[in-house]
């Protein structure tokens, strides 16, 4: 009997039995995965609906202490934007109470609380007017009103700002809904969504009379506001916050539709702006590749030189885009070479975005009214009657080329990068030097390096060679020379 049972237990499974076992295993795996993901992503269990609602409603009013905190934070942000200081702007955003009315709008739409919606919109309007007025007064009175990069960055929003606002709003309301609010998330969202800098930029635009700046910045603020409110609306709906009883279903549906329409109206122009920014980025990348691959390798027979740092790439939608190329020296680019460049630009598939782009070739010997710091030839032509000998000419050209060299080489960036890479580096200098074989003049960029006294000699010799090669690659100039200053 025992042998019979043993034989039966060792019998191979049929194909049908095997398929059933595999099916059960897959179902078990899917069930386990579903339970894991449910436990991992479920936020309903740890949500305190009543405390969340009370906290959001408590942050809506703008009066007394809150108003003064807002005014102070706007002043701080305006100073930071004016000084182009990211750290100061971030500090201002951390103390700003701008989120309250926006979360109130999202909450009131989610639970159909008309009274809270009315109060939120009223305080939101007060917040916007107070912020813009404060920023306007600062920039109107303050004597320094430079258009810093921090200010200009808030004047041209695109689809990325929509994504930042929406996901920032999601993170914020999820953190608000959790039992024991996650303060670090709230601070992070305040920085990421950046509600305050656009309002400061609106005040700046009004103060200087540039309404394009003001309009673009207000559009960015509107994007942030609407999508933070929309994210709040969706999360509170997902968490099934109880509806206010006195509001009927028709009004609830109407409010939901209005919120959706607002979101679409904001996304469409933002998407168009993003598409334009993407097209310009792709155009500039192809233009830069074209210059590096086709223009820069051109070999001059005489004293000509391609000034790559002065290349100007201008993108205009539809037409009138151009690439301006600047050449120095008495040697001109032959017409057949320019024709070849145009043919490569128009026929090479890797440069298809440049097909209708104009190549503007500017050559020092052919242009008499070009800025003298960019084109040394004009300086020589205007002053040659006052220069009596070759030494005087060389001295003047050396002075002007020194200015040009400082402009064309990002020395501050180069020195900072070098210091990071070489711990024994004590000093780094740069100067363009004119050399002549009495047939022609040539400008040679020369760097000087000084290592720390306690550095080992074999290490400084190796580092000098590595630094020399790095400078050539970093500046794309094989003529760069490096001299080591040996300390006594």
C-alpha positions in Angstrom: 0.0 0.0 0.0 2.8 2.3 1.0 4.6 1.5 -2.2 1.6 2.3 -4.3 1.2 5.8 -2.7 4.9 6.5 -3.2 4.6 5.6 -6.8 1.6 7.8 -7.3 3.3 10.8 -5.6 6.3 10.5 -7.9 4.2 10.4 -11.1 4.9 13.4 -13.3 2.2 16.1 -13.6 0.2 16.3 -16.8 0.4 19.4 -19.0 -3.0 20.5 -17.7 -1.9 20.2 -14.0 1.3 22.0 -14.8 -0.6 24.9 -16.5 -2.9 25.3 -13.5 0.0 25.4 -11.1 1.8 28.1 -13.2 -1.5 30.1 -13.3 -1.9 29.9 -9.6 1.7 31.0 -9.0 1.2 34.0 -11.4 -2.0 35.0 -9.6 -0.3 34.7 -6.3 2.6 36.9 -7.4 0.2 39.5 -8.9 -1.8 39.5 -5.7 1.3 40.0 -3.5 2.5 42.8 -5.8 -0.9 44.5 -5.6 -0.9 44.3 -1.9 2.6 45.7 -1.7 1.9 48.6 -3.9 -1.3 49.3 -2.1 0.5 49.5 1.2 3.4 51.5 -0.3 1.3 54.2 -2.1 -1.9 54.3 0.0 -2.2 57.7 1.8 -5.7 57.4 3.1 -5.0 55.4 6.2 -2.6 58.1 7.7 -4.7 61.1 6.7 -6.3 63.4 9.2 -9.1 65.0 7.2 -10.4 67.3 9.9 -7.0 68.6 11.0 -6.0 69.1 7.4 -9.1 71.2 6.6 -8.7 73.3 9.7 -5.0 74.0 9.0 -5.6 75.1 5.4 -8.5 77.3 6.4 -6.5 78.9 9.2 -3.7 79.9 6.7 -6.1 81.7 4.3 -6.5 85.2 6.0 -4.0 87.9 5.2 -4.1 90.5 8.0 -2.0 91.6 10.9 1.2 89.6 11.4 0.7 87.7 8.1 0.6 90.8 6.0 3.8 92.2 7.6 5.6 88.9 7.1 4.5 89.0 3.4 5.7 92.6 3.0 9.1 91.8 4.6 9.6 88.6 2.5 8.7 90.6 -0.7 11.4 93.2 0.1 13.9 90.5 0.8 13.1 88.7 -2.4 13.3 92.0 -4.4 16.7 92.7 -3.0 17.8 89.2 -3.8 16.6 89.4 -7.4 18.2 92.8 -7.8 21.5 91.5 -6.5 21.1 88.3 -8.5 21.5 86.3 -5.3 19.8 82.9 -5.4 20.4 82.3 -1.7 18.6 85.5 -0.7 15.6 84.7 -2.9 15.4 81.2 -1.4 15.4 82.6 2.1 12.6 85.0 1.2 10.5 82.1 -0.2 10.9 80.1 3.0 9.3 82.8 5.1 6.6 83.8 2.6 3.0 82.9 3.5 1.7 82.9 -0.1 0.5 79.3 -0.1 -2.5 79.8 2.2 -5.2 81.3 -0.1 -4.1 79.0 -3.0 -4.6 75.8 -1.0 -7.9 77.4 0.3 -9.1 77.7 -3.3 -8.3 74.0 -4.0 -9.9 72.9 -0.8 -13.1 74.9 -1.4 -13.4 73.5 -4.9 -12.9 69.9 -3.7 -15.5 70.1 -1.0 -17.8 72.7 -2.7 -17.5 75.2 0.2 -18.6 78.4 -1.4 -17.9 80.5 1.7 -14.3 79.3 1.9 -13.9 79.8 -1.9 -15.1 83.4 -1.6 -12.8 84.1 1.4 -9.8 82.4 -0.4 -10.3 84.5 -3.6 -10.6 87.7 -1.6 -7.4 87.0 0.3 -5.7 85.8 -2.8 -6.4 89.2 -4.5 -5.1 91.1 -1.4 -2.0 88.9 -1.5 -1.3 89.6 -5.1 -1.9 93.4 -4.9 0.1 93.8 -1.7 3.0 91.8 -3.2 3.1 93.6 -6.5 2.7 97.0 -4.9 5.6 96.3 -2.4 7.9 95.1 -5.2 6.9 98.1 -7.4 7.7 100.6 -4.6 11.1 98.9 -4.0 12.2 99.0 -7.6 10.8 102.4 -8.3 12.7 103.9 -5.3 15.9 101.8 -5.3 18.5 103.4 -7.6 20.0 100.1 -8.9 17.6 98.4 -11.3 19.8 96.0 -13.3 18.0 93.2 -15.3 19.6 90.3 -13.5 19.4 86.7 -14.7 17.3 85.9 -11.7 14.7 88.5 -12.8 14.8 87.5 -16.5 14.3 83.8 -15.6 10.8 84.6 -14.5 9.6 86.3 -17.7 9.2 83.4 -20.1 7.3 80.4 -18.6 6.8 77.1 -20.4 5.4 73.6 -19.9 8.1 72.8 -17.4 6.7 75.4 -15.0 3.3 73.7 -15.3 4.9 70.3 -14.3 6.8 71.9 -11.4 3.7 73.6 -10.1 1.5 70.6 -10.4 3.8 68.1 -8.8 4.9 70.6 -6.2 1.2 71.1 -5.4 0.7 67.4 -5.1 3.7 67.1 -2.7 2.4 70.0 -0.6 -1.2 68.9 -0.1 -0.1 65.3 0.6 2.3 66.5 3.2 -0.5 68.7 4.7 -2.9 65.8 4.8 -0.5 63.5 6.7 -0.9 63.1 10.4 2.1 65.2 11.7 2.7 67.5 8.8 6.1 67.1 7.0 7.5 70.6 7.4 10.6 69.9 5.1 8.2 69.1 2.2 6.3 72.3 2.7 9.6 74.3 2.6 10.8 72.4 -0.4 7.6 73.1 -2.3 7.8 76.8 -1.4 11.3 76.9 -3.1 10.4 74.7 -6.1 7.2 76.4 -7.1 8.7 79.9 -6.5 5.5 81.9 -6.1 7.2 85.0 -4.8 9.9 85.8 -7.5 7.3 86.2 -10.3 5.3 88.7 -8.3 8.5 90.7 -7.6 9.3 90.6 -11.3 5.8 92.0 -12.1 6.6 94.9 -9.8 10.0 95.3 -11.4 8.5 95.3 -14.9 5.9 98.0 -13.9 8.6 100.1 -12.2 10.8 100.2 -15.3 7.9 100.4 -17.8 8.6 97.0 -19.4 5.1 95.5 -19.6 6.4 92.4 -21.4 8.3 91.5 -18.3 5.3 92.1 -16.1 3.0 90.1 -18.3 5.3 87.1 -18.6 6.0 87.1 -14.8 2.3 87.3 -14.1 1.6 84.5 -16.4 4.2 82.3 -14.6 2.6 83.2 -11.3 -0.9 82.3 -12.7 0.5 78.9 -13.9 1.9 78.2 -10.4 -1.3 79.3 -8.7 -3.8 77.3 -10.9 -1.8 74.1 -10.9 -1.1 74.1 -7.1 -4.9 74.6 -6.6 -5.7 71.9 -9.1 -3.3 69.4 -7.4 -5.0 70.2 -4.1 -8.4 69.7 -5.6 -7.4 66.3 -7.1 -5.7 65.0 -3.9 -8.6 66.0 -1.6 -11.0 64.3 -4.1 -8.9 61.1 -4.0 -8.9 61.2 -0.2 -12.7 61.6 -0.3 -12.9 64.7 1.9 -16.6 65.1 2.9 -18.6 67.5 0.8 -20.3 70.5 2.4 -23.9 69.6 2.6 -25.6 72.9 1.6 -24.1 72.8 -1.9 -26.1 71.0 -4.6 -24.6 68.6 -7.1 -25.1 70.9 -10.1 -22.9 73.5 -8.5 -20.3 70.9 -7.6 -20.1 69.7 -11.2 -20.0 73.3 -12.5 -17.1 74.2 -10.3 -15.2 71.1 -11.3 -15.7 71.9 -15.0 -14.5 75.5 -14.5 -11.3 74.3 -12.8 -10.6 71.9 -15.6 -11.2 74.6 -18.2 -8.8 77.0 -16.4 -6.1 74.3 -16.3 -6.4 73.7 -20.0 -6.4 77.4 -20.9 -3.1 77.8 -18.9 -1.5 74.6 -20.4 -2.2 75.4 -24.0 -0.1 78.6 -24.3 2.5 77.1 -21.9 2.8 74.2 -24.3 3.2 76.5 -27.2 5.9 78.4 -25.4 7.7 75.1 -24.5 7.5 74.0 -28.1 9.1 77.3 -29.3 11.9 76.9 -26.6 12.5 73.4 -27.7 12.8 74.4 -31.4 15.2 77.2 -30.5 17.3 74.8 -28.4 17.6 72.3 -31.2 18.4 75.1 -33.7 21.2 76.4 -31.5 22.7 73.0 -31.0 22.8 72.3 -34.7 24.3 75.7 -35.4 27.0 75.2 -32.7 27.8 71.8 -34.2 28.0 73.3 -37.7 30.4 76.0 -36.5 32.6 73.4 -34.6 32.7 70.9 -37.5 32.8 73.0 -40.6 34.0 76.5 -39.7 36.5 76.2 -36.9 38.8 73.6 -38.6 39.4 76.0 -41.6 43.1 76.5 -42.0 44.4 80.0 -42.9 47.5 80.5 -45.0 48.4 83.8 -43.6 47.5 85.9 -40.5 43.8 85.3 -40.5 42.0 84.0 -37.5 38.4 82.7 -36.7 37.1 84.4 -33.6 34.8 81.6 -32.4 33.9 83.4 -29.1 32.3 86.2 -31.2 30.0 83.9 -33.1 26.4 85.1 -32.9 23.5 82.6 -33.4 20.1 84.3 -33.8 16.9 82.2 -33.9 13.7 83.7 -35.3 10.6 81.6 -35.8 9.8 81.1 -39.5 12.6 83.2 -41.1 15.4 85.7 -40.7 17.5 83.3 -38.5 21.3 83.8 -39.0 24.7 82.7 -37.9 27.3 85.6 -37.7 30.9 84.5 -38.1 33.7 86.8 -37.2 37.2 86.6 -38.8 40.3 88.8 -38.1 43.4 89.6 -40.0 44.2 90.7 -43.6 43.4 87.3 -45.1 39.9 87.0 -46.4 37.8 83.9 -46.8 37.5 82.9 -50.5 34.0 83.0 -52.0 34.2 79.4 -53.0 34.9 78.4 -49.4 31.8 80.4 -48.2 29.8 78.7 -51.0 30.9 75.3 -49.7 29.8 76.2 -46.2 26.4 77.2 -47.4 26.1 74.0 -49.4 27.0 71.9 -46.4 24.5 73.8 -44.3 21.7 73.4 -46.8 22.3 69.8 -47.9 23.7 68.0 -44.9 20.9 66.1 -43.1 22.5 66.6 -39.7 22.0 70.4 -40.2 18.5 70.3 -41.6 17.2 73.0 -39.2 19.8 75.5 -40.6 18.5 75.2 -44.2 17.0 78.7 -44.5 19.5 80.2 -42.1 21.7 83.0 -43.4 25.5 82.8 -43.0 26.8 86.3 -42.2 30.6 86.4 -42.7 32.2 89.4 -41.1 35.9 89.9 -41.9 38.1 92.5 -40.3 39.7 93.7 -43.5 36.3 94.2 -45.2 34.4 96.0 -42.4 35.6 99.4 -41.4 32.8 100.3 -38.9 33.0 97.4 -36.5 33.7 97.7 -32.8 37.5 98.2 -32.3 37.7 95.8 -29.4 36.4 93.0 -31.5 38.3 93.8 -34.7 41.8 95.0 -34.1 42.4 95.8 -37.8 40.2 98.9 -37.6 42.2 100.2 -34.6 45.4 99.9 -36.6 43.9 101.6 -39.7 42.7 104.6 -37.7 45.9 105.0 -35.7 48.6 104.0 -38.1 49.5 107.6 -39.0 50.4 108.2 -35.4 52.5 105.1 -35.1 56.1 105.8 -36.2 57.7 102.5 -36.0 57.1 98.7 -35.7 57.7 98.6 -31.9 55.0 101.2 -31.3 52.5 99.3 -33.5 53.3 96.1 -31.7 52.8 97.8 -28.3 49.3 99.2 -29.2 48.2 95.9 -30.7 49.5 94.1 -27.6 47.4 96.3 -25.3 44.2 95.9 -27.3 44.8 92.1 -27.8 45.2 91.9 -24.0 41.7 93.4 -23.6 40.4 91.1 -26.2 42.0 88.1 -24.6 40.5 88.9 -21.2 37.1 89.2 -22.9 37.3 86.0 -24.9 38.7 83.6 -22.3 36.5 82.9 -19.2 39.4 83.3 -16.9 37.4 83.3 -13.7 35.8 80.0 -14.6 39.0 78.5 -15.8 40.9 79.4 -12.6 38.1 78.1 -10.4 38.0 74.8 -12.2 41.8 74.5 -12.1 41.9 75.1 -8.4 39.3 72.4 -7.8 41.3 69.9 -9.9 44.8 70.7 -8.6 45.2 71.0 -4.8 48.8 72.1 -5.0 47.9 75.1 -7.3 48.9 78.4 -5.7 48.5 80.9 -8.5 47.4 81.0 -12.2 47.9 83.8 -14.6 47.0 84.6 -18.2 48.1 87.0 -20.9 48.0 87.0 -24.7 51.5 87.7 -26.1 52.4 88.9 -29.6 55.2 87.1 -31.3 56.7 87.8 -34.7 59.2 86.2 -37.1 59.4 89.6 -38.8 57.2 88.3 -41.6 53.9 88.1 -39.7 52.5 88.7 -36.3 50.9 86.0 -34.2 49.1 86.2 -30.9 49.9 83.3 -28.5 47.8 82.8 -25.3 50.2 82.1 -22.4 49.2 80.8 -19.0 51.6 81.0 -16.0 51.3 78.6 -13.1 52.9 78.6 -9.6 52.7 75.6 -7.4 52.8 75.5 -3.6 56.4 75.5 -2.1 55.8 72.2 -0.2 54.5 70.3 -3.2 56.8 67.5 -4.4 58.7 68.3 -7.6 57.7 65.1 -9.5 54.1 65.9 -8.7 54.2 69.5 -10.0 56.0 68.4 -13.2 53.2 65.8 -13.9 50.5 68.3 -12.9 52.0 70.9 -15.2 51.7 68.6 -18.2 48.2 67.6 -17.3 47.1 71.2 -16.8 48.6 72.2 -20.1 46.6 69.5 -22.0 43.4 70.3 -20.1 43.7 74.0 -21.0 44.1 73.1 -24.7 41.0 70.9 -24.6 39.0 73.3 -22.3 39.6 76.3 -24.5 39.8 74.4 -27.8 43.0 76.1 -28.7 46.1 74.0 -29.5 48.4 77.1 -29.5 48.1 77.7 -25.7 51.4 77.7 -23.9 51.9 77.1 -20.2 54.9 78.4 -18.2 55.8 77.2 -14.7 57.1 79.8 -12.3 59.7 78.2 -10.1 59.9 79.7 -6.6 63.3 80.2 -5.0 
